[in-house]
Amino acid sequence: MRYYIWTIGCQMNVADSRRLASALERLGYVPADRAEDADVIVLNTCVVRRSAEDRVYGRLGSLKPLKKRRPQVTIGLMGCLVGVRDPTPLRRRFPWVDVFMPPSEPGPLLDYLAEQGLVDEGRALETAEAARRYRLQDSALLLPAHERGRLVSAYIPIVLGCSHACSYCIIPYRRGPERSRPVEEILTEARALAAQGVKEITLLGQIVDRYGLEGTQGAGGKKQGMGSRLPLVDLLHQIHEIEGLERIRFLTSHPNWMADELLDAVAELPKVCEHIEVPVQAGDDEVLARMRRGYTADDYRRLIARIRERIPGVSITTDVIVGFPGETEAQFQRTYDLLAELRFDKAHIARYSPRPQTLAARRFPDDVPAEEKERRRKALDDLQAKIAAEINAQLLGQTVEVLVVGQKKGRWWGRTRTHKLVFFEDGQDWRGRLAQVRITWTGPWSLIGEIRDSQVLDA
């Protein structure tokens, strides 16, 4: 029996798909290279932007004739298109789909396979146990066979859902309210990944700084009885002690909850990388207020200054939305000027896309023309390419530490501690090792170098 999982969207979806693949393999399934060759097909979906949702509908449409030809095939739909609400409307629209799974919950598919007798009789009890354990909170992750011993970097969700409700964001409506996974569950998963050869983990949350802070307000807030450290800081300290792990990252942060205590932990813990991802979304205060972001452009400027003061050599990534309803040319220019002033290492720039149920879609007309959104996106993209090229050019001739992830077109590739992409050629097997690479070419999005020295990590 074979399975095929198609994944689109964020790192959380990547982690969810890996967990589902692990569960299916425990039941005796093996991966297929194409949906057409699989007995179980799952689409793990994203609806953050209309373009992603349209791609999902296209894939769903392509599966309809496949289901007609092979009715025995099990088709599952997972992720944000399903969301946390009643899937009945989706069942009516896509009757060829057998199973609908909320984000991070593979259990319904495992239940269905057991009910339909689509696992070996000897695995029936294991199927029921897997369905129970893999619902939302999985604490004993076994990697899919093709990644075991080969996966270098992995994601661990620690905050599920979101309760902030920015006016443009559909995540709270699809992934539900903010809730944190138990510390021991996260530590068990991190230890299991390290035991299988993973060298780097990235802790995930829609607002990752809010880990363990449900019901509190503001940066530095702590729950009663939680101790003297922020929950995320305490978690970083505990993961830091796991043998075999070499690097730790976390994303995505929010300006309102990025406490100085967290910045100091990044600076002080050797395994925690000097890379911060903290979206600004806009550089104009009126636009930020309509977005319900909860800070001003000057608040954000002060935060970036604190990050750079407290974490020497830090790299900073941001997100920007252009063409938000009502955004004037002058307001866009303030965003442009902010990016030019703060000089980020990387910026993810997106055109505003109205999403159903969100406050922005209900309250504000989508009044910036598509061609103007694209012009603004390209203007920021061109600016950011110039800035990134200038920042990266400073690394020319320097030797940087690279954690090697794999090979592409005959060249090894990996990332520096500051998340810069580096390629180099060498005849040895570098996967999962730290390489000292002298940079010989720089560009805005990647670097090329030559091997200088290495530290071979324990397998």
N, C-alpha and C positions, 0 to 999 in steps of 0.2 A: 504494500500500500504506500502511495506516494503523496506528498503534500507540496503545495506551492503557496508562498506568501508574497503578495505585492504590497510594498510599503511606500507611502508618500507622507511628507510633512516633517514634523519636528523630531528632535532626538528622543523625546518621550515615546513616539511611535516606534522608533527603531528598537528601543528597549522592550516595548510591549511585544513586538514581533519576535524578538529573540526569545522571550519567555514562552511565547506560544509554540515556537519551533521546538524548544526544549521539551515542552509537555508532549507534543505529538511524537517526538522521537522516543520518549519513554514508553509510548504505547505501541512502538514497533514501526512507525511510519519513517520513511526516508525522503529526503528532499528531491524534488523534480526541477529540471532546468526551465521547463515551460509549463504554463497553466494547462495547455492541451494534453500534457502527459500525466497530470495529477489526478488523484482520487479525491483529494480535499483541496479546495482553492479558497484562500482568504484574501480579501482586500482590506488593508488597514488604512483608514482614510483620514483626510484632513479637509477642513472647510474654513480655515482661517482667512483665505482669500478666495474670491470667486474662481480664479484660474485653477486652483487646486481642486475645488469642488467639481468644476467642469471636467477635469481629467478623470475624476472618480466616476462620474456618470458615463463617460466614454468607455471606461473599462467594464463597468456593469453592463452596458449595452453589448459589448463584445462577448460577454459570457452567456447571453441569452440563447443564441444558436448552439453554443457548446452544450448547454444544459438540455436542449431539445434533442441533440444527437446522442448524448450520454446522460440520461436521466438519473443514473446511479451516482453521478458525481455530486459531492457535497460542496455547496458554495456558502461561504460565510462572509458577513460584512461586519467590520470592526472599526472602532475609533470614533472620531468626532462627528462623522455623518450620522452615526447611530445615536451618540450622546447618551445621556443618563435618563431620558424620558421614554415613554411608551413608544415602541417601534412600529405600532400598528399601521400608521400612514406609510411607512417604508415597506411593510409587508404587502400592502395593496399595490404600491407603485412598482415593486420589483418582486413579483411572485415566484420567480425562479431562484431567489435566494432562500436558502434553508434555515440559516441561523443568523441572528443579529446579536452582536456583542458590544456592550459599552466599552469605552476606553479602559485599558488596563485590566479587563476581565475576560480571559479566555474560557472561563468555566462553562458558559452555555454551549460552546462547541464541543467540549469534552463530554458534557452530559448527553448531547445529541448523538455523538458517535457511539456512546455506550447504549443508549436507548435503541438505536437502529441496528445494533449488532455489528458495527463496523470496526471492531477490534477483535483480536483473538480471544476465545473464551477464557483462556488462562490469564488474560490481562484485564478482565472485567473489573475485578476488585481494585486493581491499580488505576483504572480509568476513573472510578468513583473517587478514589483518594486524590488523584491528580486534579479532578474537577473542584474538589473542596479546597485544596491547597493553592491552586493557581488562580482562584478568584481574588483579584485585587492585591492580596498580600502574599507574595511568594518569598520564602526565606531560605530556600535551599536550591539555588539555581545551578543546574548542570547545563553547560553550554551545549548547543547543537554540535554533533560529531564533527562536522567540517570546520568548526572554529576552535575546537578543543586543542590547546597547545599552539594555536596559531593566532588567536585574537590577542592583540597587544593593548588596545584601548577599549573600554566598555563604559556604558552609561548605567547609573543606578538612580531611578526615581526616588526622591525622598519626600517631596511635597506633591500631592495629587490634587488637581482642581485648582480653583482660584476664587477668592471672594472680593477682590478689589474692584472689578467691573469698570474698567476703562470704557469710555462711551463707544469705542469702535470695536471692542473685542468680544468675540463670540465664545471664548473658552469657558467662562463661568456657566454659560447656558448648556454647553455640551459636555464638559468634564466635571461639572458639579462644584460644590463649595470646597474651599481649602481644607485639606486634612493631611496630617503628617504621618508617615510610617513610623512604627516603633524603632527605637535605637537598635535594639538587639537584632531585629529583622534585617536592618540595613547592614549591620556589622557582619552578620552571618553571610549575607550575600557577597559583601566585599571580600571576606575571607575565602569563600568558595571560588570567586573569580580569580583571586591571587593564586590559589592552589592549582588552578587550571592554566596558569601562565600569563594571566593579564597583568600588565605592569602599570597601567594608568587607568584610573576611574574618574568619571565626571559625575558629580552629584547634580541631579536635575530637579527643578521646580519652576512653575510659572513665575513665582517670586521666591526664589530659593532662600533668600535671607529670612523669610517668614517661617522657616522650619521650626516646629515646636511652639509657635507663637499664636496659635489660634485663640482668638478672644482678647488679644492685646493690641494696643495701638502705638505706633511710632517706633523709630529705631531705638534699640536698647531695651525694649519692653521684655519683661520676663514673667512667666507664669509663677504663681505662688508655689514654693517648694521645689523650684527648678534648679536652685543652686546659684552660684555667683557668676557663672559664665553664660553667655548666650547659648541656646541649644545648638545652633549651627557651629559655633566655635568649639563647643564641647565635642560635637560629633567629629569635627576635623581632627581634634587632638586624638580621639580614639582610633580613627581610621589611620592616622599617621603611624600608629604602633604596629600595624599589620605587616608581618614579614612578607617580603616579595614584592610589595607595591613600591613603585619608585616615584610616581607622580600622582597628585590629586588636583582636580579642578572642580569648579562649581559654576552653574549658570541656571537661570538668568536672574540678575539682581534688579532691584528697583531703587531709584534714588531716595525714596522716603524711608527705606528700611536698611540701608547700608550703613551700619554702625561702625564707629572707629575701632571698636573691639574686634570686629571681623577683619578690618584692614590690617590691624596689628598682627592678627593670627597668620594672615597671608605672608607678612614680612618675616615672622619669627619661625614658622614651621618649614623646615627644609624641603619636605615633599610637596607642599602646596605651591603651585606655580604662580608666577607673578603676571597673571593675566586676569583682567576684570572685564566682564560684559555687562554694561549698564545702559540700557536704552534711554535716549533723550526724547525721541519721537518728533519734536518740533522745537524751534528756537524762539518762538513768539509766545508771550504770556497769554494772550487771548485764545490762541489756538490750544495751548496746553490746558487752559481752563475748560474749553469745550470738550477736550479729550478726557477730562476728569483725571488728569495725571497727579494732581496734588502738590505740585511744586512750580516754581518759576524758573526762567532761564538763568537768573543769577544764583538761585539755589543750586542749580545743576553745575554752574561754573565753580562754585565753592566746593562742591563735592569732588569734582575732578582735581581741583587743587589739593584737597586733602588726600586723595588717593595717591597722587604723585609725590606728595610730601612723605607719606608714611610707608610707601612701597617703592624702594629704589629700583629703577630699571623696569617698571611696570609697563605692560602694553594694555591699551584700553580699546574695546570694541563697543560700538553703539548701534542703535536702530533708529531709523528715521522714516516717517510717513509723509509723503508729499500729496498735495491736492485734497487735504481734509476739507470737509464742507465749510465754505466761507473763507478759506485761505486766500488772502489777497496777494498780489505781487510783492507788496512791501513786507507782508508777514513771511512769505517764502524767503525773501532776501535776508531776513533776520536769521532764519535757519541756515542759510548758506554762509552767512557771516560767522555764525557760531561754530560751524564745522571748520571754517578757515582759521578761526582763532584757536580752537582747542586741539586741532591736529590729532585725530584719532588714528590708531594703527589700522583699523578697519571699520567700515560702516556698511550695514545692511540697509539698503534704501528700497522702499516699496511705495507703489502708488496706492492711495486709499481705495479700498474696495468695500462698499456697504454690505454688511452682513445682517441677515434677518435676526430679529429679536433684540438687537443691540440698540442702545439709547440713540446713538448717532443716526442709525437708519430710520428710527421712528420719529426723531425730532428735527433733523437737519436735512435739507435737500442736497443731493449729490450734485453740486452746482459748478464744480471745476471741470471743464471739458477734458475728455480723455487725452487729446493731443497736448493739452497744456500740462496735464499730469506727467505725461511722458517727457515733455521738454524739461520740466523741473527735475524729474528723476535723473535724466541724463546729465543735467548741469551739475547735480551733486555727485553723481558717479564719476564724472570727469575730474571734478575737484578732488574727490577722495583718492582717485588713482594717482594724481600728481602728488598729493601729500604722502600717500603710502610709499610711492617710489622714492621720495626724498628721505623718508624715515629709514627705509630698508637700505638705501645707498650708504648709510653710515656704517653698515655691517660689512662692507666690502673689505676683504683682507683680514677680517677678524675670524677667530675660531669660536664656534658655538657648539653647545651640547644638543644633540638631536636624538630623540627616542625614535628608533626606526620601526615603522608600522608595517611596511611591505614593499612590494615592487610594482612599478608601472613602466611598461615599455622598456624593460631592461635596466631601469634605474631604481635604486633604493630611494624611498621617501619616508620622511618623518617630520616631526615638529620640534621646534625649540621650546623651552619653558614658556616663552612669551607667545607661543602658538603660531609661529611663523613656519610656513611650509618650505622644506629644504629637500632638494634632490642631489644625489651623488651616485657615482658608478664605482663598483668594487666587486671583485670576484668572490668574496666571502659571503656567508649567510649572516645578514645583519638583523634579521627580524627579531624584535624584542630586546635589542641591545642598545646601549647608549654609545653614540659615536661622536667623536670630536671632529668637526668638519670645518675646514677653512673655506670661507665664502669667496668665490671667484666671479660670481655674476649676481646682480640683484635686479629685481623687477618689482612692480607694485604688489603682485599677488604671490610670488614665490622667489626662492633663492636657489642657486646652484653652487655646489662646492666640491672639495676634494677631501678625502679621508686623511685625518692626521693621527688620531689615536682613539682608543676605545676603552670602555670599561665593560667587560662581559658580565651580564647579570646572571644570577642564579636562575635556573629553569624552574 
